[in-house]
Amino acid sequence: MTDHHKPFVRGSYYTSSSEKQRFLRQIFDVTAPYYEGIARWGWFGTGTYYRRAALLRAGVLPDMRVIDVASGTGPVARALIKILNNPDQIVCTEPSAGMIAEAKKTVPCEFHQATAESLPVSDESFDFLTMGFALRHVDDLDDTFREFRRVLKAGGKVLIMDVTMPDHRVGRWFFTLYFKRLLPLATRIFSRNREAGRLMRYYWDTMEQMTPRDEIVPMLRDAGFREARHRVYLGCFSEYEAVA
């Protein structure tokens, strides 16, 4: 296991895996009431359309049973509801109680408070697994991907969505300007919440510490997945897909 598969550790936030999870739960609990607004204007209102399009690209079908890992306030689950026959087909898992409380206001699905490495569901019980913009928050990617494989039926699919640094120099300059400078400042101003601004600073600080994109597909294969692949949209939206 390489260092990239280990928890991101930064002294100004935490120095161990246990501290990382306490930090994440605390900051997401506190900022949960502001998170929907941040996501909406932070992505210029495009998030809903992107998630639904990504799910359809990956092959989500109306009759599938889906688990949404690290579901947050429910944006991926809401996109799934527009595709699936019934909300009862979705199970959401999320470590933050605050985020779950916010999600339940708009998402009529089953919820479990749990981390990605330990999903409280039966083996081979889902047709599809989604994770949206949360890969950086897990403690161990190898354990996480093995857990993803465990809960999927044979032939089931996984879709992991994330934001990653663009390759092009100009794209990296605009990306850095927005995520490092503008978004944290705008979040602090509009939310009037110090921790919300801190969360966006943390989001940037983890950006360059993430496991490189070209390592994710081999890790999925090592966990037992096949047909693993990665694609990029608009230079910064990474989508990882694989079949159990």
Secondary structure by P-SEA (a helix, b strand, c coil): ccccccccccccccccaaaaaaaaaaaaaaaccaaaaaaaaaaccaaaaaaaaaaaaacccccbbbbbccccccaaaaaaaacccccccbbbbbccaaaaaaaaacccbbbbbccccccccccccccbbbbcccccccccaaaaaaaaaaaccccbbbbbbbbbbbccaaaaaaaaaaccccaaaaaaaaaccaaaaaaaaaaaaaccccccccaaaaaaaaacccccccccccccbbbbbbcc
